[in-house]
Amino acid sequence: MADDKDPLKQLKDLTQLKNQLEDIQKRVENEISAGIPQGGTLLGSPFLKGFVAGYVAAKLRSSAIFGLLLGTVTGMYAAQNYQVPNIEKTVKEFLNNLKKGSK
């Protein structure tokens, strides 16, 4: 018990904990700068997803790419200028109402 109150031992423990926290912070910062989500892997990184999307788009015909681009731009315009309902929420509510109605 007398050892627990030793200020030198407590200071050494605090220093060790500080070093561990700094190490964890450096690892998290490295993962974030590499584009890997916390707790994730390279397969879940935005870089790989973007690369795969670019590869798929390159393999499509150009008319499909223009259609996709036009649809994306139109969707962004509509979402910014009009009150577009939340599709996911609407579908979930609809399915819940169907489940409640069938009981």
C-alpha positions in Angstrom: 0.0 0.0 0.0 2.8 2.4 0.7 4.1 1.7 -2.8 0.7 3.0 -4.3 1.4 6.5 -2.7 4.9 6.8 -4.1 4.9 10.0 -6.2 7.8 8.7 -8.4 5.9 5.5 -9.3 2.7 7.5 -10.0 4.7 9.9 -12.3 6.2 6.9 -14.2 2.8 5.4 -14.7 1.4 8.7 -15.9 4.3 9.1 -18.3 3.7 5.5 -19.7 0.0 6.2 -20.2 0.8 9.5 -21.9 3.2 7.7 -24.3 0.5 5.1 -25.0 -2.1 7.7 -25.8 0.3 9.5 -28.1 1.0 6.3 -30.0 -2.7 5.6 -30.4 -3.3 9.2 -31.6 -0.5 8.8 -34.2 -2.0 5.6 -35.5 -5.5 7.1 -35.8 -4.1 10.2 -37.6 -2.1 7.9 -40.0 -5.3 5.9 -40.8 -7.3 9.0 -41.4 -4.6 10.5 -43.6 -4.5 7.3 -45.6 -8.3 7.4 -46.1 -8.9 4.2 -44.1 -11.9 4.5 -41.7 -11.2 3.9 -38.1 -11.3 0.2 -37.4 -11.5 -0.5 -41.1 -9.3 -2.0 -43.7 -7.9 -1.0 -47.1 -10.8 -2.8 -48.7 -13.2 -0.4 -47.0 -11.3 2.7 -47.9 -12.8 5.5 -50.0 -9.7 5.3 -52.3 -10.5 1.7 -53.3 -14.2 2.4 -53.7 -13.4 5.4 -55.9 -11.0 3.4 -58.0 -13.5 0.6 -58.5 -16.2 3.1 -59.4 -13.8 4.7 -61.9 -12.9 1.4 -63.4 -16.5 0.4 -63.8 -17.4 3.7 -65.4 -14.5 3.4 -67.8 -15.8 0.0 -68.9 -19.3 1.3 -69.6 -20.2 2.9 -72.9 -19.9 6.7 -73.0 -23.7 7.1 -73.4 -24.2 5.3 -70.1 -21.7 7.6 -68.4 -23.4 10.7 -69.7 -26.8 9.4 -68.6 -25.4 8.7 -65.1 -23.8 12.1 -65.0 -27.0 13.9 -66.2 -29.1 11.9 -63.6 -26.6 12.8 -60.8 -26.6 16.5 -61.6 -30.4 16.6 -62.0 -30.8 14.8 -58.6 -28.4 17.3 -56.9 -30.3 20.2 -58.4 -33.7 18.9 -57.3 -32.4 18.1 -53.7 -31.0 21.6 -53.3 -33.9 23.6 -54.7 -37.0 21.5 -53.7 -38.2 19.7 -50.7 -37.5 16.1 -51.8 -38.8 13.5 -49.3 -36.4 11.1 -47.6 -37.0 8.0 -49.7 -35.4 5.6 -47.2 -37.6 6.9 -44.4 -40.7 6.8 -46.6 -40.1 3.2 -47.7 -39.5 2.0 -44.1 -42.7 3.7 -42.9 -44.6 2.1 -45.7 -43.2 -1.4 -45.0 -43.9 -0.9 -41.2 -47.5 0.1 -42.0 -47.9 -3.0 -44.2 -46.6 -5.2 -41.4 -48.9 -3.6 -38.8 -51.9 -3.9 -41.2 -51.4 -7.6 -41.8 -51.4 -8.5 -38.1 
